[in-house]
Amino acid sequence: MTHDPSRSTPPAAVSAAPAPTPAADRDRLLAGTHHDPHSTLGAHTTPSGTAFRALRPYARAVTVVADGLRIRLHDDGDGFFSALVDLPAPPDDYRLLATYEGAVEHESPDPYALLPALSDYDLHLIGEGRHEQLWQALGAHPMTHQGITGTRFTLWAPNAQGVRVVGDFNYWNGTGFPMRSLGSTGIWELFVPALGEGELYKFEITRPDGSKTMRADPLARRTEVPPANSSIIDASHHTWHDDAWMARRGTPPAHEAPFSVYEVHLASWRPGLTYRQLATQLPAYVADLGFTHVELMPVAEHPFGGSWGYQVTGFYAPTARMGTPDDFRCLVDALHQAGIGVLMDWVPAHFPRDDWALAEFDGRTLYEHEDPLRAAHPDWGTLEFDYGRKEVRNFLVANAVYWCEEFHIDGLRVDAVASMLYLDYSREHGRWTPNEYGGRENLDAVEFLQEMNATLYRRVPGVVTIAEESTAWDGVTRATHHIGPGGFGGLGFGLKWNMGWMHDSLGYVSHDPVHRSYHHDEMTFSMVYAYSENYVLPISHDEVVHGKKALVSKMPGDWWQQRATHRAYLGFMWSHPGKQLLFMGQEFAQGAEWSEAHGPDWWLLDPSYPAEPDHRGVRDLTRDLNAAYRHAPALWQRDMDPAGFEWIVGDAAQDNVFAFLRRAADGSPLLSVSNFSPVVRHEYRLGAPDDVPAWHEVLNTDAARYGGGGVGNPDPVKPDAQGAHGRPAGIRLTLPPLATVWLRPA
């Protein structure tokens, strides 16, 4: 606070003798290696009276001011000031008045006269590695402590010789702001009075070898806009308006509910928009298309935009590129009010080597594994977390909880799970060490994922976790307490990306129709294992970048055939068991690969563009797919139940035809038929149940309004008594070329 010269009663001056800081303490404070500055700085009762000591670099004078008392401290040099006063005890609520060059004065309570602002219970939970709200204990927190307003700084740095807080408030010179070590927990703490929101800060750490490093706060809740990397003191003032959404979230569970996901890279969806601007546009767009959820590519702060957010440095801070944390809360709130769930990509697999972030944070391996072969990620040049260290595991588990509790995130899609699970992931022979049983499984990572899932599901009702796991690891979506054949409990995820389905089905449709008969099993094999896990069918950003082509551009043939196959594929995907995910731009058949530099090609939907109807037609289909999907429980109620699927014909390889039934919990059916050949198939005979008197076409991807040829079945289709495909009845359909049709009982 600033000195107030209008104080009505001038305090009385008190004579004092010097009480210089002991030489050993003085040297350690100047070197930044003092573990307990509060033991020497501040006010202390001695046999001769009360000793006051302050460290104020660059101050010309320092005075102790209290009600009715004024003590001018002796200048002991190097920024140290002291006085020994004949007082039986330090006065309550005294302040330090520092005078600087130009008669500039600054008055504030003495931070070194205060008790720790972190409770013993917090320290106990941190020591146990079980502080599930770690962000409330560590980091920078504006608060009132012992009646004084300021900010509490806390940091885990067990290998540090000393830690000091630096920032704009002390001109990035931390000499006068050393932190104290709280016991054996490795936690350092300092409460700084009169410091509040918006201030930049970092931690200056003295390493074990005596060198120094300036680090951003691992638990900073707000950061500067990259490439700047300071942390910012922050507190939320957002008022949530999504009570209705939160009350019904998870009812019914995701496995038994419509779950159609639009994947978004926020920074490039419409480049240049802030979180608050996105809040006025993204919810309306997604709601219009009928998606139930958005999945946001990583939002946590990252230094390099070209990583798309997958190399995180600020695990507790939404990227500042688009606004503040409260601005991001506003976006989530707006999506919820529009009836749209919010999933977020979360990256606990690795972190970059930036020397201001987590790498060798306090001078030794801390967040990364101590074994260099375990620490270094061979694919991305990053570092892997040490999942066996309880404090690191706590940092990550609490981070998962943080996003869901503080930002109302409805689910986390966990990136690169396979790289976590296997010790030999992308490592050559001799470059990895087996686990204690001689196996390749990373037992620490298994325990971490189980703990993360169990904690999140316990604390946050209605949340869902999704694994991007590309191998056949057993039990990814099995409960953690159910032991599988491999001896492991399940990992406890709610859903898993079906990478096999994605790879096989995209391979099939990329073949020319004349060759598809030789690859028919690529579309049917997924049903062999469809119920081994709870699956999401992903057409994600990874499939439409870096030479992989956009979805429509993967399809062979001319432009009409490409669009037709694109539409047929979406119809097949939406009716296949599993939940759906589609990356932005693919909903309107963008032909170019995605680039984070410019985002989707929205100009394709400009009415002045001659081919605009082609793209608008695909977007209209996406909207109608979602609408029909939501109104057809057969397509989502029993996604994880084999009783919800029946093949009608899965072996019509020469025809390029696939037909199957989906059934709701009450047994009501939906018939999906896909024809991936470029010819119309008239009077195509299929087996059918005998308890449906007539079928009505509810969706046809060849409809003229989607850009198709308008071939279909406009009238109800009635079965006859001539059975087919092992069914007691049969129907005859007109199958449009390169199209999927859905039929329901009329």
LUMDO-18597 format. One record per residue (C-alpha): x, y, z. Coordinates in steps of 0.05 Angstrom, whole numbers, padded with zeros to 5 digits, always signed. Each point is the difference from the previous one (the first is absolute). Layout:
XYZ ...
***
This chain:
+00000+00000+00000 +00022+00072-00009 +00019+00041+00061 -00056+00045+00023 +00028+00068+00025 -00068+00020+00027 +00003-00047+00060 -00033+00039+00056 +00047-00020+00058 +00074+00000-00019 +00034-00061+00031 +00053+00012+00052 +00072-00012-00021 +00036-00054+00040 +00075-00004+00007 +00032-00065-00020 +00066-00035-00005 +00020-00041-00061 -00014-00075+00000 +00037-00022-00062 -00017-00064-00035 +00050-00055+00018 +00054-00007-00053 -00018-00071-00019 -00073+00019-00010 +00020+00063-00037 +00043-00039-00049 -00054-00052-00012 -00054+00052-00010 +00042+00038-00051 +00018-00065-00035 -00073-00023-00002 +00015-00063+00039 -00036+00013+00066 -00052-00053+00016 -00033+00039+00057 +00005+00076-00010 -00057+00011+00050 +00046-00025+00055 +00045+00062-00007 -00041+00052-00037 -00062+00030+00031 -00009+00015+00075 +00028-00046+00053 +00000+00003+00076 +00069-00004+00031 +00026+00006+00073 +00018+00072-00016 -00066+00020-00031 -00031-00007-00069 +00044-00005-00062 -00026+00025-00067 +00035-00020-00064 -00018+00015-00071 +00031-00013-00068 -00019+00056-00048 +00049+00006-00058 +00008+00071-00028 -00038+00031+00059 +00031+00063+00029 -00035-00009+00066 -00048-00048+00034 -00045+00018+00059 -00044-00044+00043 -00068+00033+00007 -00055-00021+00049 -00055+00034+00037 +00035+00051+00044 +00069-00027-00019 +00054+00018-00051 +00068-00034-00002 +00052+00019-00051 +00043-00061-00016 +00075+00004-00007 +00029-00010-00070 +00045-00061+00005 +00020+00001-00073 -00018-00044-00060 -00074+00016+00011 -00002-00025+00072 -00032+00043+00054 -00007-00015+00075 -00016+00026+00068 -00001-00026+00072 -00055+00034+00039 -00017-00004+00074 -00068-00032-00012 -00024-00064+00034 -00033-00024-00064 -00009+00022-00072 -00058+00048-00010 -00062-00029-00033 -00011+00016-00073 +00064+00041-00010 +00019+00023-00069 +00065+00014-00036 +00007+00068-00032 +00056-00002-00052 +00026+00064-00031 +00033-00003-00068 +00038+00048-00044 -00041+00062-00016 -00036-00004+00067 -00045-00055-00027 -00032-00037+00058 -00032-00068+00004 -00036-00025+00062 -00025-00071+00011 -00004-00053+00054 +00063-00040+00012 -00007-00068-00036 +00052-00030+00046 -00042+00014+00062 -00055-00047-00024 -00014-00073+00012 -00002-00049-00058 -00062+00010-00043 -00003-00074-00018 -00033-00047+00049 +00032-00062+00031 -00056-00041-00030 +00018+00025-00070 +00072-00019+00014 -00021-00069+00024 -00041-00013-00063 +00056+00025-00045 +00049-00045+00037 -00046-00059-00011 -00008+00017-00073 -00076+00003+00010 -00018+00074-00004 -00057-00005-00050 -00007+00076-00002 +00074+00015-00005 -00012+00064-00037 -00031+00029+00063 +00064-00014+00039 +00055+00016-00050 +00011+00058-00047 -00018+00074+00010 -00064+00014+00039 -00028+00070+00015 -00028-00006+00071 -00006+00031+00068 +00049-00029+00050 +00002+00022+00074 -00045+00058-00020 +00047+00023-00055 -00017+00000-00074 +00053-00026-00047 +00022-00061-00039 +00026-00067+00026 +00054-00033-00043 +00014-00074+00009 +00044-00045-00041 +00024-00072+00001 +00076-00001-00011 +00031-00052+00046 +00070+00004-00030 +00006+00076+00003 +00050+00033+00047 -00045+00061+00001 -00059+00031-00037 -00018+00073-00009 -00061+00033-00032 +00014+00050-00056 -00045+00043-00042 -00017+00069-00024 -00016+00018+00072 +00074-00006+00020 +00030+00016-00067 +00017-00074-00009 +00050+00003+00057 -00020-00052+00052 +00053+00016+00051 -00051+00029+00048 -00052-00055-00012 +00030-00066+00023 -00049-00057+00013 +00003-00048+00059 +00003-00075-00003 -00057-00035+00036 +00030-00062+00031 +00018-00061-00041 -00056+00007-00052 +00043+00040-00049 -00052+00056+00003 +00024+00073+00001 -00047+00055+00024 -00004+00076+00004 -00059+00046+00011 +00011+00068-00032 -00046+00055+00027 -00033+00051-00045 +00012-00042-00063 -00060-00020-00041 -00029-00023-00066 +00033+00016-00066 +00072+00002+00025 +00053-00038-00040 +00045-00047+00039 +00049-00058-00003 +00041-00040+00049 +00075+00009+00004 +00028-00068+00022 +00070-00013+00025 +00019-00069-00024 +00040-00050+00041 +00064+00022-00037 -00012+00073+00019 -00020+00023-00069 -00067+00035-00010 -00059-00011-00045 -00062+00043-00012 -00063-00043-00005 -00073+00011-00016 -00048-00027+00053 -00020-00072-00016 -00068+00014+00031 -00010+00070-00029 -00073+00010-00018 +00015+00055-00049 +00060+00015-00045 +00025+00053-00047 -00015-00007-00074 +00055-00042-00032 +00056+00007-00016 +00002+00038+00066 -00002-00050+00057 -00009+00033+00067 -00055-00023+00047 -00055+00048+00020 -00036+00004+00067 -00073-00016-00013 -00066-00013+00034 -00066-00018-00032 -00060+00047+00003 -00043-00038-00049 -00072-00014+00019 -00024-00065-00031 -00068-00004-00034 +00001-00074-00018 -00035-00029+00060 -00051-00036-00042 +00054-00033-00042 +00041-00021+00060 -00061-00029+00035 -00017-00047-00057 +00071-00015-00023 +00013-00074-00005 -00074-00017-00001 -00003-00048-00035 +00073-00022+00001 +00041+00015-00061 +00000-00073-00020 -00076+00000-00006 -00010+00070-00027 +00008+00036-00067 +00073+00019-00005 +00019+00035-00064 +00064+00042+00005 +00025+00059-00040 +00075+00007+00008 +00026+00071+00001 +00067+00035+00000 -00023+00064+00034 +00056+00045-00025 -00014-00016-00073 -00074-00015-00002 -00010+00073-00018 +00069+00030+00008 +00006+00063+00041 -00061-00011+00044 +00007+00005+00075 -00033-00049+00048 -00057+00049+00011 -00009+00010-00075 +00000-00075-00009 -00054-00004+00053 -00046+00039-00045 +00013-00042-00062 +00024-00071+00015 -00060-00023+00042 -00050+00024-00052 +00038-00035-00057 +00007-00066+00037 -00071+00001+00026 -00026+00013-00071 +00037-00061-00025 -00028-00042+00057 +00065-00025+00031 -00007-00019+00073 +00071+00019+00019 +00061+00038-00022 +00069-00027+00012 +00052+00055+00008 +00071-00014-00021 +00046+00016+00058 -00018+00065+00034 +00056-00001+00052 +00056+00050-00012 +00054-00020-00050 +00057+00041-00028 -00002-00025-00073 -00065+00009-00038 +00022-00050-00052 -00004-00055+00053 -00076+00011-00001 +00004+00001+00076 +00030-00070+00009 +00064+00026+00032 -00025+00031+00064 +00039+00046+00047 -00058+00029+00039 -00041-00059+00023 -00047+00042+00043 -00008+00061-00046 -00044+00007-00061 +00041+00028-00057 +00002+00076+00004 -00001+00006-00076 -00076+00008+00001 -00011+00033+00068 -00001-00011+00075 -00022-00062+00039 -00067+00033+00014 -00008+00014-00074 +00009-00075-00011 -00051-00014+00054 -00048+00045-00038 +00008-00043-00062 -00013-00065+00038 -00059+00032+00034 -00029+00022-00067 +00008-00070-00029 -00035-00030+00060 -00057+00049-00005 -00008-00021-00073 -00006-00072+00022 +00070-00020-00024 +00049-00041+00042 +00073+00020+00001 +00056-00051-00005 +00072+00021+00002 +00064-00033-00024 +00047-00011+00059 +00074-00016-00007 +00031-00035+00061 +00047-00042-00043 +00058+00049-00007 +00023+00073+00004 +00050+00042-00039 +00071+00016+00021 -00007+00076+00005 +00050+00025+00052 -00052+00044+00033 -00051-00055+00010 +00001-00070+00031 +00064-00031-00026 +00050-00012+00057 -00043+00049+00037 +00042+00010+00063 +00067-00021-00029 -00013-00074+00000 -00049-00047-00033 -00066+00014+00035 -00061-00006-00045 +00037-00045-00049 +00028-00069+00015 +00070-00004+00028 +00019-00054-00051 +00018+00039-00064 -00026-00058-00042 -00067+00004+00035 -00002+00076+00000 +00014+00015-00073 -00058-00010-00048 +00030-00026-00065 -00053+00026-00047 -00012+00071+00022 +00065+00023+00032 -00038+00011+00065 +00004-00029+00070 -00046-00052+00031 -00028+00009+00070 +00025-00043+00057 -00067-00034+00017 +00032-00038+00057 +00014+00063+00040 -00060+00015+00044 +00007+00076-00005 +00002-00003-00077 -00059-00047-00001 -00037+00048+00046 +00017+00058-00045 -00033-00036-00059 -00060-00031+00035 -00017+00067+00032 +00008+00033-00068 -00054-00046-00029 -00046+00018+00057 +00017+00074-00007 -00026+00006-00071 -00064-00036+00016 -00014+00036+00066 +00025+00070-00015 -00021+00005-00073 -00059-00048-00001 +00033-00043-00054 -00044-00061-00012 +00054-00048-00022 +00074-00010-00015 +00027-00034-00061 +00068-00024+00023 +00052+00006-00054 +00054-00052-00018 -00019-00052+00052 +00038-00055-00037 +00065+00039+00008 -00012+00000+00075 -00018-00074+00007 +00060-00032-00034 +00072+00008+00022 +00024-00019-00069 -00046+00048-00037 +00040+00025-00061 +00063-00024+00034 +00050-00048-00032 +00028-00061+00034 +00049+00021+00054 -00031+00069+00008 -00050-00021+00053 -00001-00037+00066 -00052-00053+00016 -00045+00007+00061 +00011-00039+00064 -00034-00060-00030 +00041+00001-00064 -00058+00028-00041 -00008+00060-00045 -00059+00031+00037 +00011+00065+00037 -00029-00019+00066 +00006+00071+00028 -00041+00027-00059 -00053-00053+00010 -00008+00019+00073 -00002+00074-00018 -00054-00009-00053 -00041-00043+00048 +00006+00051+00055 -00017+00058-00046 -00062-00034-00026 -00024-00024+00068 +00011+00068+00031 -00034+00038-00056 -00061-00044-00003 -00007+00003+00076 +00006+00075+00005 -00036+00024-00063 -00067-00033-00013 -00018-00007-00073 +00070+00009-00026 +00029-00046-00054 +00072-00017-00016 +00022-00023-00069 +00065-00035-00017 +00037+00011-00065 +00032-00068+00004 +00023-00032-00065 +00018-00071+00023 -00039-00061+00024 +00014+00013+00074 -00051-00040+00038 -00051+00037+00042 +00009+00072-00018 -00073+00013+00015 -00007-00054+00053 -00010+00020+00073 +00065+00006+00039 -00020-00053+00050 -00016-00052-00053 +00062-00042-00012 +00010-00023-00072 +00035-00061-00029 +00066+00038+00000 -00002+00010+00074 -00016+00074-00003 -00061+00036+00023 -00034+00042-00053 +00026+00069-00014 -00068+00028+00017 -00013+00044-00061 -00072+00012-00022 +00014-00003-00074 +00057-00017-00048 +00015+00026-00070 -00008-00057-00050 +00063+00011-00040 -00007-00067-00034 -00069+00017-00028 +00026+00067-00024 +00061-00029-00035 -00037-00058-00032 -00062+00038-00023 +00040+00058-00029 +00043-00051-00036 -00062-00032-00030 -00032+00064-00026 +00066+00025-00028 +00001-00059-00049 -00033+00007-00068 -00068-00035+00003 +00023-00053-00049 +00052-00022+00051 -00043+00006+00062 -00025-00072-00004 +00071-00022+00018 -00001+00043+00062 -00070-00014+00024 +00024-00026+00067 +00029+00068+00016 -00071+00023+00012 -00025-00061+00037 +00060-00019+00043 -00017+00054+00051 -00061-00039+00021 +00045-00058+00022 +00025+00043+00058 -00053+00055+00004 -00021-00019+00070 +00069-00014+00029 +00002+00074+00022 -00046+00060+00001 +00018+00033-00065 -00001+00068-00033 +00007+00001-00076 +00049+00057-00013 +00012+00039-00064 +00046+00048+00035 +00050+00055-00017 +00054-00053-00006 -00033-00030-00062 -00005+00065-00040 +00069+00032+00007 +00071-00008-00023 -00010-00034-00066 -00058-00044+00023 -00051+00040-00040 -00068+00026+00023 -00054-00052+00007 -00034+00015-00067 +00067+00001-00035 +00016-00071+00022 -00058-00025-00042 +00015-00023-00071 -00036+00022-00063 -00024+00067-00025 -00028+00056+00044 -00070-00028-00001 +00024-00070+00020 +00046+00029+00054 -00057+00038+00032 -00047-00060-00007 +00049-00047+00034 +00013+00053+00054 -00074+00003+00014 -00009-00075-00002 +00058-00009+00048 -00030+00049+00050 -00066-00038-00004 +00036-00066+00012 +00040+00030+00058 -00060+00030+00035 -00037-00067-00001 +00059-00044+00020 +00004-00019+00074 +00040+00051+00039 -00002+00074+00010 +00021+00049-00054 +00053+00054-00006 +00011+00044-00061 +00053+00054-00008 -00019+00070-00021 -00003+00013-00075 -00019-00071-00015 -00073+00016+00013 -00002+00039-00065 +00050-00041-00040 +00059+00047+00000 +00048-00025-00053 +00064+00027+00030 +00038-00027+00059 -00009+00036+00065 +00053+00052+00018 +00002+00033+00068 +00023+00063-00035 -00067+00015-00034 -00051-00051+00023 -00060-00026-00039 -00014+00027-00070 -00064+00037+00018 +00000+00034-00068 -00025-00066-00029 -00067+00017+00032 -00003+00070-00030 -00063+00002-00045 +00039+00037-00052 +00047-00059-00008 -00025-00044-00059 +00011-00066+00036 -00031+00025+00065 -00061-00046-00007 +00046-00061-00001 +00029+00018+00068 -00065+00025+00029 -00032-00066-00019 +00051-00039+00041 -00010+00046+00058 -00075-00008-00005 +00010-00075+00001 +00043+00006+00063 -00057+00038+00033 -00052-00051-00021 +00045-00058+00021 +00004+00029+00070 -00075+00014+00002 -00019-00070-00022 +00052-00030+00046 -00027+00037+00061 -00070-00024-00015 +00020-00073-00011 +00018-00033+00067 +00019-00062-00040 +00063+00038-00022 +00025+00017+00070 -00036-00036+00057 +00036-00066-00009 +00066+00022-00031 +00037-00043+00051 -00048-00059-00002 +00006-00055-00054 -00076-00008+00003 -00005+00069-00033 +00030-00024-00066 -00018-00053-00052 +00031-00011-00068 -00049-00007-00057 +00054-00008-00051 +00073+00009+00013 +00029-00043-00055 -00026+00035-00063 +00071+00016-00021 -00014-00001-00075 -00057+00050+00009 +00038+00045+00049 -00062-00002+00044 -00005-00002+00075 -00067-00007+00037 -00014-00007+00074 -00052+00013+00053 +00010+00043+00061 -00048-00011+00058 -00021+00045+00058 -00010-00025+00071 -00073-00015-00015 +00020-00040-00062 -00023+00052-00051 +00044-00005-00062 +00035+00046-00049 +00025-00030-00066 +00063+00029-00030 +00021-00018-00071 +00063+00027-00034 +00016-00009-00073 +00073+00018-00014 -00005-00015-00074 -00013+00055-00052 -00061-00035-00029 -00074+00001+00018 -00023-00068+00026 -00074-00008-00016 -00043-00051+00036 +00058-00018+00046 -00025-00055+00045 +00016-00001+00074 -00024-00043+00057 -00043+00035+00052 -00037-00014+00065 -00070-00025-00009 -00030+00043+00054 +00007+00066-00038 -00059+00011-00047 +00035+00055-00040 +00064+00040-00002 +00007+00074-00011 +00063+00033-00026 +00021+00052+00051 +00067+00020-00029 +00033-00007-00068 +00069+00029-00013 -00016+00002-00075 -00058+00049+00010 +00001+00058-00048 +00004+00052+00056 +00066-00030+00020 +00028+00004-00071 -00018-00072-00018 -00040-00029-00057 -00065-00007+00037 -00004-00076-00008 -00037-00033+00057 -00062-00032+00029 -00053+00054+00007 -00056-00048+00017 -00006-00048+00059 +00036-00065-00013 -00041-00061+00019 +00031-00068+00014 -00021-00063-00034 -00001-00071+00026 +00060-00021-00041 +00056-00001+00050 +00071+00020-00015 +00067+00001+00037 -00027-00047+00053 -00059+00045+00015 -00073-00021-00003 -00019+00059-00044 +00032+00041-00055 -00004+00069-00030 +00020+00029-00067 +00036+00067+00001 +00027+00048-00051 +00071+00014+00022 +00028+00066-00024 +00072+00001-00026 +00053+00016+00052 -00052+00012+00054 -00026-00021+00067 -00074-00005+00016 -00034-00007+00068 -00069-00031+00008 -00045-00005+00060 -00066-00034+00011 -00054+00041-00034 
***
